[in-house]
Amino acid sequence: MSTARPTRPSLKEAVASRVLSPEDDAALSAAAARLAGAAGEALDGLVFFGSRRTGAARANVWSAYDLFVIVGAYRPFYEAMARAGLSGKSARLVSPLSRCLPPTQYSVRLRDPEVHLKTAVIRTDTFLRETSPLRHDHFCIGRLFQPSRLLFARHASMRDALVEALVRAHAETWTWVRPWLPPTFDAATYGSTALAVSMSWEVRPEPAGRARALWEAQKSEQTPVLEALLHELAARGELTAARDPGRWAPAVGVSRLERARRAAYFRRSIVRATARWAKHVLSFEDWLDYIVRKASRHSGERIELTERERRWPWIFAWGRLFRYLRTKDERGERT
C-alpha cells in the first residue's frame, strides 16, 4: 500500500495560518479590542507587525506595539479617537496630513492595560495598493513581508482582503530582492538577504547588525513561509533547482536595467520616507521623547537634550540627529 506524500502548503496557506493565529499577548489583545470599540465603523482592520511581533524587541514600559490601522476614511477615525480620549491630536489637523504620503504615524496610549500603540494609519484602498505591484514606495511592503498578525477585521470579506494583501507582500519580495541574491540560495538565505536589503535602503536609528538580529528572531517562523514562496516561483519557471538539495537559482539572470530600476525604486522610497518626517512631528504625540528614547535604547547610551534643543528641536536638534546617524554603526559595533 502506497503512502500519500503530505501536500506542501501554498504561500497563501502558509501566510494565512500565521497571520490568523490567536494573539497570545493579553495586554495587546485588550488594547486592540479597546481601539476597535472606540473606532467603531471607522476601523476596517488592525495588523500587528514589527520587532515586538517577532520577539526582537526587549519589552519595557517605553517600547511600543507597531500596528497598521486600516480605516475607511481618515476624519471619522481621528474624531473617534479624540472622543474616546485616546489621542490629544485634532482631527482637523491630522486628517488632511494623512492624505499626503500615507501612512501617518499616530500615537495611541491606553491605560488599564497601560499600552502604547505606535500606529501607521492608512486608508483601506491605499493599504491594498501599497502591498501590490502598484505601490508608490517600499514602506508598507518592507514591514509586511516580515511576520505579522491580523488582530481585527471589520467583517469576513475585509479579513480575506487583508490576508490577500499580506500574501502579496511576501510574493512581491521577488520583484525587488533579485539583484542582491547570491547565485544560489535557500529559504533562509533568501529571507535574510531580503531583510538586509530592505533595511539598508532606509534611514533608521538602529546600528549596523540590526538586520541580522531581526532575522534570527523571525527565522524559525519565516523560513517555512519563504519555502512555500520559492516552490511557487519554481512552479512558475522563475527558479531552477540548484545542485544542492533545498537550494535554488534564478532561471533568468538580473540585467543591468533591472538592477538600475530596483535601485531607483529604493531611492524614491527613501525620499518619500524622509519627507514623511515633517508630518509625523505634527501627527505623533511626544514625538521628540519617543525618538530620543528609541535612539538611547539602540545605542546603549543615555541621550539627554539640552533645554534649547527641547524647546526648539526643529532649529537646534538637527546637529545632534546627524551626529547620531553618522556614528550609530560605530557604537553598535562596540556594544
Contacts in CASP RR format, 6 or more apart in sequence:
PFRMAT RR
TARGET T0000
AUTHOR 0000-0000-0000
METHOD contacts of the structure
MODEL  1
MSTARPTRPSLKEAVASRVLSPEDDAALSAAAARLAGAAGEALDGLVFFG
SRRTGAARANVWSAYDLFVIVGAYRPFYEAMARAGLSGKSARLVSPLSRC
LPPTQYSVRLRDPEVHLKTAVIRTDTFLRETSPLRHDHFCIGRLFQPSRL
LFARHASMRDALVEALVRAHAETWTWVRPWLPPTFDAATYGSTALAVSMS
WEVRPEPAGRARALWEAQKSEQTPVLEALLHELAARGELTAARDPGRWAP
AVGVSRLERARRAAYFRRSIVRATARWAKHVLSFEDWLDYIVRKASRHSG
ERIELTERERRWPWIFAWGRLFRYLRTKDERGERT
8 228 0 8 1.000
8 231 0 8 1.000
9 17 0 8 1.000
9 224 0 8 1.000
9 228 0 8 1.000
10 228 0 8 1.000
10 232 0 8 1.000
11 167 0 8 1.000
11 170 0 8 1.000
11 171 0 8 1.000
11 225 0 8 1.000
11 228 0 8 1.000
11 229 0 8 1.000
11 232 0 8 1.000
12 163 0 8 1.000
12 164 0 8 1.000
12 167 0 8 1.000
13 228 0 8 1.000
14 224 0 8 1.000
14 225 0 8 1.000
14 228 0 8 1.000
15 163 0 8 1.000
15 166 0 8 1.000
15 167 0 8 1.000
15 170 0 8 1.000
15 225 0 8 1.000
16 163 0 8 1.000
16 167 0 8 1.000
18 147 0 8 1.000
18 149 0 8 1.000
18 221 0 8 1.000
18 225 0 8 1.000
19 47 0 8 1.000
19 148 0 8 1.000
19 149 0 8 1.000
19 150 0 8 1.000
19 163 0 8 1.000
19 166 0 8 1.000
20 149 0 8 1.000
20 150 0 8 1.000
20 159 0 8 1.000
20 163 0 8 1.000
21 149 0 8 1.000
23 29 0 8 1.000
23 32 0 8 1.000
23 48 0 8 1.000
23 149 0 8 1.000
23 151 0 8 1.000
26 113 0 8 1.000
27 113 0 8 1.000
27 115 0 8 1.000
28 48 0 8 1.000
28 65 0 8 1.000
28 115 0 8 1.000
28 151 0 8 1.000
29 151 0 8 1.000
30 113 0 8 1.000
30 115 0 8 1.000
31 65 0 8 1.000
31 110 0 8 1.000
31 113 0 8 1.000
31 115 0 8 1.000
31 117 0 8 1.000
32 46 0 8 1.000
32 48 0 8 1.000
32 67 0 8 1.000
32 151 0 8 1.000
32 152 0 8 1.000
33 152 0 8 1.000
34 110 0 8 1.000
35 43 0 8 1.000
35 46 0 8 1.000
35 69 0 8 1.000
35 86 0 8 1.000
35 108 0 8 1.000
35 110 0 8 1.000
35 117 0 8 1.000
36 43 0 8 1.000
36 45 0 8 1.000
36 46 0 8 1.000
36 152 0 8 1.000
37 43 0 8 1.000
38 80 0 8 1.000
38 81 0 8 1.000
38 83 0 8 1.000
38 84 0 8 1.000
38 86 0 8 1.000
39 71 0 8 1.000
39 77 0 8 1.000
39 80 0 8 1.000
39 81 0 8 1.000
40 80 0 8 1.000
41 76 0 8 1.000
41 154 0 8 1.000
42 71 0 8 1.000
42 72 0 8 1.000
42 73 0 8 1.000
42 76 0 8 1.000
42 77 0 8 1.000
42 79 0 8 1.000
42 80 0 8 1.000
43 69 0 8 1.000
43 70 0 8 1.000
43 71 0 8 1.000
43 72 0 8 1.000
43 77 0 8 1.000
43 152 0 8 1.000
43 154 0 8 1.000
44 70 0 8 1.000
44 71 0 8 1.000
44 72 0 8 1.000
44 124 0 8 1.000
44 153 0 8 1.000
44 154 0 8 1.000
44 158 0 8 1.000
44 162 0 8 1.000
45 68 0 8 1.000
45 69 0 8 1.000
45 70 0 8 1.000
45 71 0 8 1.000
45 124 0 8 1.000
45 150 0 8 1.000
45 151 0 8 1.000
45 152 0 8 1.000
45 153 0 8 1.000
45 154 0 8 1.000
45 158 0 8 1.000
45 162 0 8 1.000
46 67 0 8 1.000
46 68 0 8 1.000
46 69 0 8 1.000
46 70 0 8 1.000
46 150 0 8 1.000
46 151 0 8 1.000
46 152 0 8 1.000
47 67 0 8 1.000
47 68 0 8 1.000
47 70 0 8 1.000
47 144 0 8 1.000
47 148 0 8 1.000
47 149 0 8 1.000
47 150 0 8 1.000
47 151 0 8 1.000
47 162 0 8 1.000
47 166 0 8 1.000
48 65 0 8 1.000
48 66 0 8 1.000
48 67 0 8 1.000
48 148 0 8 1.000
48 149 0 8 1.000
48 150 0 8 1.000
48 151 0 8 1.000
49 66 0 8 1.000
49 67 0 8 1.000
49 68 0 8 1.000
49 143 0 8 1.000
49 144 0 8 1.000
49 146 0 8 1.000
49 147 0 8 1.000
49 148 0 8 1.000
49 149 0 8 1.000
50 56 0 8 1.000
50 57 0 8 1.000
50 66 0 8 1.000
50 143 0 8 1.000
50 146 0 8 1.000
50 148 0 8 1.000
51 57 0 8 1.000
51 66 0 8 1.000
51 214 0 8 1.000
51 217 0 8 1.000
52 59 0 8 1.000
52 63 0 8 1.000
52 64 0 8 1.000
52 65 0 8 1.000
52 66 0 8 1.000
53 66 0 8 1.000
53 146 0 8 1.000
53 147 0 8 1.000
53 148 0 8 1.000
53 149 0 8 1.000
54 146 0 8 1.000
54 147 0 8 1.000
54 214 0 8 1.000
54 217 0 8 1.000
54 218 0 8 1.000
54 221 0 8 1.000
55 217 0 8 1.000
55 218 0 8 1.000
56 213 0 8 1.000
56 214 0 8 1.000
56 216 0 8 1.000
56 217 0 8 1.000
56 218 0 8 1.000
57 63 0 8 1.000
58 297 0 8 1.000
61 114 0 8 1.000
62 116 0 8 1.000
62 293 0 8 1.000
62 297 0 8 1.000
63 116 0 8 1.000
63 297 0 8 1.000
64 107 0 8 1.000
64 116 0 8 1.000
64 117 0 8 1.000
64 118 0 8 1.000
64 290 0 8 1.000
65 115 0 8 1.000
65 116 0 8 1.000
65 117 0 8 1.000
65 118 0 8 1.000
66 118 0 8 1.000
66 119 0 8 1.000
66 120 0 8 1.000
66 143 0 8 1.000
67 117 0 8 1.000
67 118 0 8 1.000
67 119 0 8 1.000
67 120 0 8 1.000
67 151 0 8 1.000
68 103 0 8 1.000
68 119 0 8 1.000
68 120 0 8 1.000
68 122 0 8 1.000
68 127 0 8 1.000
68 140 0 8 1.000
68 143 0 8 1.000
68 144 0 8 1.000
69 77 0 8 1.000
69 106 0 8 1.000
69 119 0 8 1.000
69 120 0 8 1.000
69 121 0 8 1.000
69 122 0 8 1.000
70 122 0 8 1.000
70 123 0 8 1.000
70 124 0 8 1.000
70 127 0 8 1.000
70 162 0 8 1.000
71 77 0 8 1.000
71 121 0 8 1.000
71 122 0 8 1.000
71 123 0 8 1.000
71 124 0 8 1.000
72 123 0 8 1.000
72 124 0 8 1.000
73 123 0 8 1.000
74 94 0 8 1.000
74 95 0 8 1.000
74 98 0 8 1.000
74 99 0 8 1.000
74 121 0 8 1.000
74 123 0 8 1.000
75 91 0 8 1.000
75 95 0 8 1.000
77 121 0 8 1.000
78 87 0 8 1.000
78 89 0 8 1.000
78 90 0 8 1.000
78 91 0 8 1.000
78 94 0 8 1.000
78 95 0 8 1.000
78 98 0 8 1.000
79 91 0 8 1.000
81 87 0 8 1.000
81 89 0 8 1.000
81 91 0 8 1.000
81 108 0 8 1.000
82 88 0 8 1.000
82 89 0 8 1.000
82 90 0 8 1.000
82 91 0 8 1.000
86 108 0 8 1.000
86 109 0 8 1.000
86 110 0 8 1.000
87 106 0 8 1.000
87 107 0 8 1.000
87 108 0 8 1.000
87 285 0 8 1.000
88 285 0 8 1.000
89 106 0 8 1.000
89 283 0 8 1.000
89 285 0 8 1.000
93 282 0 8 1.000
93 283 0 8 1.000
94 104 0 8 1.000
94 106 0 8 1.000
94 282 0 8 1.000
94 283 0 8 1.000
97 104 0 8 1.000
97 279 0 8 1.000
97 282 0 8 1.000
97 283 0 8 1.000
98 104 0 8 1.000
98 121 0 8 1.000
98 122 0 8 1.000
98 123 0 8 1.000
98 283 0 8 1.000
100 279 0 8 1.000
101 272 0 8 1.000
101 275 0 8 1.000
101 276 0 8 1.000
101 279 0 8 1.000
102 121 0 8 1.000
102 122 0 8 1.000
102 123 0 8 1.000
102 126 0 8 1.000
102 130 0 8 1.000
103 120 0 8 1.000
103 121 0 8 1.000
103 122 0 8 1.000
103 126 0 8 1.000
103 127 0 8 1.000
103 139 0 8 1.000
103 140 0 8 1.000
104 120 0 8 1.000
104 121 0 8 1.000
104 122 0 8 1.000
104 276 0 8 1.000
104 279 0 8 1.000
104 280 0 8 1.000
104 283 0 8 1.000
105 118 0 8 1.000
105 119 0 8 1.000
105 120 0 8 1.000
105 121 0 8 1.000
105 276 0 8 1.000
105 280 0 8 1.000
105 283 0 8 1.000
105 284 0 8 1.000
105 287 0 8 1.000
106 119 0 8 1.000
106 120 0 8 1.000
106 121 0 8 1.000
106 283 0 8 1.000
106 284 0 8 1.000
107 116 0 8 1.000
107 117 0 8 1.000
107 118 0 8 1.000
107 119 0 8 1.000
107 284 0 8 1.000
107 285 0 8 1.000
107 286 0 8 1.000
107 287 0 8 1.000
107 290 0 8 1.000
108 116 0 8 1.000
108 117 0 8 1.000
108 119 0 8 1.000
109 115 0 8 1.000
109 116 0 8 1.000
109 117 0 8 1.000
109 285 0 8 1.000
110 116 0 8 1.000
110 117 0 8 1.000
118 284 0 8 1.000
118 290 0 8 1.000
120 140 0 8 1.000
122 130 0 8 1.000
122 140 0 8 1.000
124 158 0 8 1.000
124 161 0 8 1.000
127 140 0 8 1.000
127 162 0 8 1.000
127 165 0 8 1.000
128 161 0 8 1.000
128 165 0 8 1.000
129 135 0 8 1.000
129 136 0 8 1.000
130 136 0 8 1.000
130 137 0 8 1.000
130 139 0 8 1.000
130 140 0 8 1.000
130 141 0 8 1.000
131 140 0 8 1.000
131 141 0 8 1.000
131 144 0 8 1.000
131 165 0 8 1.000
131 166 0 8 1.000
131 168 0 8 1.000
131 169 0 8 1.000
131 172 0 8 1.000
132 165 0 8 1.000
132 168 0 8 1.000
132 172 0 8 1.000
133 172 0 8 1.000
133 175 0 8 1.000
135 141 0 8 1.000
135 172 0 8 1.000
136 272 0 8 1.000
137 268 0 8 1.000
137 269 0 8 1.000
137 272 0 8 1.000
137 273 0 8 1.000
138 176 0 8 1.000
138 198 0 8 1.000
138 201 0 8 1.000
138 202 0 8 1.000
138 265 0 8 1.000
138 266 0 8 1.000
138 269 0 8 1.000
138 273 0 8 1.000
139 269 0 8 1.000
139 272 0 8 1.000
139 273 0 8 1.000
139 276 0 8 1.000
140 169 0 8 1.000
141 169 0 8 1.000
141 172 0 8 1.000
142 169 0 8 1.000
142 198 0 8 1.000
144 165 0 8 1.000
144 166 0 8 1.000
144 169 0 8 1.000
145 169 0 8 1.000
145 170 0 8 1.000
145 172 0 8 1.000
145 173 0 8 1.000
145 194 0 8 1.000
145 198 0 8 1.000
146 195 0 8 1.000
146 214 0 8 1.000
146 218 0 8 1.000
146 222 0 8 1.000
147 218 0 8 1.000
147 221 0 8 1.000
147 222 0 8 1.000
148 166 0 8 1.000
150 159 0 8 1.000
150 162 0 8 1.000
150 163 0 8 1.000
150 166 0 8 1.000
153 159 0 8 1.000
153 162 0 8 1.000
170 225 0 8 1.000
170 226 0 8 1.000
170 229 0 8 1.000
171 229 0 8 1.000
171 232 0 8 1.000
173 190 0 8 1.000
173 191 0 8 1.000
173 194 0 8 1.000
173 229 0 8 1.000
174 229 0 8 1.000
174 233 0 8 1.000
174 238 0 8 1.000
176 197 0 8 1.000
176 262 0 8 1.000
176 265 0 8 1.000
176 266 0 8 1.000
177 190 0 8 1.000
177 193 0 8 1.000
177 194 0 8 1.000
177 197 0 8 1.000
178 250 0 8 1.000
178 254 0 8 1.000
178 258 0 8 1.000
178 262 0 8 1.000
179 254 0 8 1.000
179 258 0 8 1.000
179 259 0 8 1.000
179 262 0 8 1.000
179 263 0 8 1.000
180 193 0 8 1.000
180 196 0 8 1.000
180 197 0 8 1.000
181 189 0 8 1.000
181 190 0 8 1.000
181 193 0 8 1.000
181 250 0 8 1.000
182 189 0 8 1.000
182 193 0 8 1.000
183 249 0 8 1.000
184 242 0 8 1.000
184 244 0 8 1.000
184 247 0 8 1.000
184 248 0 8 1.000
184 249 0 8 1.000
185 193 0 8 1.000
185 247 0 8 1.000
185 248 0 8 1.000
185 249 0 8 1.000
186 246 0 8 1.000
186 247 0 8 1.000
186 248 0 8 1.000
187 223 0 8 1.000
187 224 0 8 1.000
187 226 0 8 1.000
187 227 0 8 1.000
187 229 0 8 1.000
187 230 0 8 1.000
188 219 0 8 1.000
188 223 0 8 1.000
188 226 0 8 1.000
190 226 0 8 1.000
190 229 0 8 1.000
190 230 0 8 1.000
191 215 0 8 1.000
191 222 0 8 1.000
191 223 0 8 1.000
191 226 0 8 1.000
192 211 0 8 1.000
192 212 0 8 1.000
192 215 0 8 1.000
192 219 0 8 1.000
195 211 0 8 1.000
195 214 0 8 1.000
195 215 0 8 1.000
196 211 0 8 1.000
196 212 0 8 1.000
196 215 0 8 1.000
199 206 0 8 1.000
199 210 0 8 1.000
199 211 0 8 1.000
199 214 0 8 1.000
200 211 0 8 1.000
201 266 0 8 1.000
201 267 0 8 1.000
201 269 0 8 1.000
201 270 0 8 1.000
202 269 0 8 1.000
202 270 0 8 1.000
202 273 0 8 1.000
203 270 0 8 1.000
203 273 0 8 1.000
203 274 0 8 1.000
203 325 0 8 1.000
204 210 0 8 1.000
205 291 0 8 1.000
205 294 0 8 1.000
205 295 0 8 1.000
205 298 0 8 1.000
205 324 0 8 1.000
205 325 0 8 1.000
205 328 0 8 1.000
206 298 0 8 1.000
206 328 0 8 1.000
207 298 0 8 1.000
207 299 0 8 1.000
207 328 0 8 1.000
207 329 0 8 1.000
207 330 0 8 1.000
207 331 0 8 1.000
207 332 0 8 1.000
207 333 0 8 1.000
207 335 0 8 1.000
208 328 0 8 1.000
208 329 0 8 1.000
208 332 0 8 1.000
208 333 0 8 1.000
209 332 0 8 1.000
210 298 0 8 1.000
215 222 0 8 1.000
230 239 0 8 1.000
230 248 0 8 1.000
233 239 0 8 1.000
233 248 0 8 1.000
234 240 0 8 1.000
234 241 0 8 1.000
234 248 0 8 1.000
237 251 0 8 1.000
238 250 0 8 1.000
238 251 0 8 1.000
238 252 0 8 1.000
239 248 0 8 1.000
239 249 0 8 1.000
239 250 0 8 1.000
239 251 0 8 1.000
240 248 0 8 1.000
240 249 0 8 1.000
240 250 0 8 1.000
240 251 0 8 1.000
241 247 0 8 1.000
241 248 0 8 1.000
241 249 0 8 1.000
242 248 0 8 1.000
242 249 0 8 1.000
280 287 0 8 1.000
281 287 0 8 1.000
281 288 0 8 1.000
281 314 0 8 1.000
284 290 0 8 1.000
288 305 0 8 1.000
288 310 0 8 1.000
288 313 0 8 1.000
288 317 0 8 1.000
292 303 0 8 1.000
292 305 0 8 1.000
295 303 0 8 1.000
295 324 0 8 1.000
295 328 0 8 1.000
296 302 0 8 1.000
296 303 0 8 1.000
298 328 0 8 1.000
299 324 0 8 1.000
299 328 0 8 1.000
299 331 0 8 1.000
299 332 0 8 1.000
299 335 0 8 1.000
300 331 0 8 1.000
300 335 0 8 1.000
301 331 0 8 1.000
303 320 0 8 1.000
303 324 0 8 1.000
305 313 0 8 1.000
305 317 0 8 1.000
305 320 0 8 1.000
306 316 0 8 1.000
308 316 0 8 1.000
309 316 0 8 1.000
309 317 0 8 1.000
309 320 0 8 1.000
END
